[in-house]
Amino acid sequence: MAHQAVLYFRLLKFRLSAVVAFSSAIGFVLGHPKASALEIALVTLGGLLVTGSANIINQIIEKDLDKMMKRTSKRPLPTGELSVKQAAIYCVLIGVTGLSILAVYFNVLSAILAFISLVLYGFVYTPLKRISPICVFVGAIPGGLPPLIGWVAATGTLGVEAWILFGIQFIWQFPHFWAIAWVLDDDYKKAGFKMLPMAGGKNLKTAFQIMIYTLVLIPLSLLPLQFGMTGTTSAFVAVVCGVLFLAQTFYLMRTCSKKAAMSIMFGSFLYLPIVQIAFVLDKVTL
């Protein structure tokens, strides 16, 4: 019984789902700075369950492809430890629960946006990975929606502030995913995934694109200050983090090495939560 529970937990891709849920909570607190701990917990849980459901759809569709890649071959579906039917039932249960939490405790609009995100990730982005590098653009849409959904859950409105939060996380997806695709390129090729933007993949043109998107993050991260969402302290933190993040891309352009791509990958993992936490701390002290 305990082993089965562990298998279902692994299906969630908990670390990834938790990061997504965290950014939903960030958007929620920015939209409602006086939110209670219970409200923050509920919006986080809703985001976690919907994201987990989308991740399971991804794993069901890619079950046979996951067998080909070292990174994913030990997942519960490729190993046969869980059946597709078991995964599908679990997927529906947690997906409906997550959407219901958003609709009942917050508003229907946030639940609709979360459902759109789930469909885009599970049924559009996932199959596109073997067809075209455009998949990263498509995947960046549901990837960028969590803080927007959090803001909508808090305010009930889809205003400019929500789109600013979306824009920052949307643009961040490109250096983040392309750095991962660079590091895991050999594994991805086994499954026929086309994640890198340029033909030939790991080259200066790809490194240049990573640099451009990272550069765009710097002015984007100043928009919350411009629109009165946060103060100058978080703007300063965002610019410093943006410059440090950008510096890593120059190393990749100079060397086109896996080591440089890994540096960007880990840098992206640090950049987003640091900047988002700075926004929240600035907001609640304004």
Secondary structure, 3 states (H helix, E strand, C coil): CHHHHHHHHHHCCHHHHHHHHHHHHHHHHHHCCCCCHHHHHHHHHHHHHHHHHHHHHHHHHCHHHHCCCCCCCCCHHHHCCCCHHHHHHHHHHHHHHHHHHHHHHCCHHHHHHHHHHHHHHHHHHHHHCCCCCCHHHHHHHHHHHHHHHHHHHHHCCCCHHHHHHHHHHHHHHHHHHHHHHHHCHHHHHHHCCCCCCCCCCCCHHHHHHHHHHHHHHHHHCCHHHHCCCCCHHHHHHHHHHHHHHHHHHHHHHHHCCHHHHHHHHHHHHHHHHHHHHHHHHHHHCC
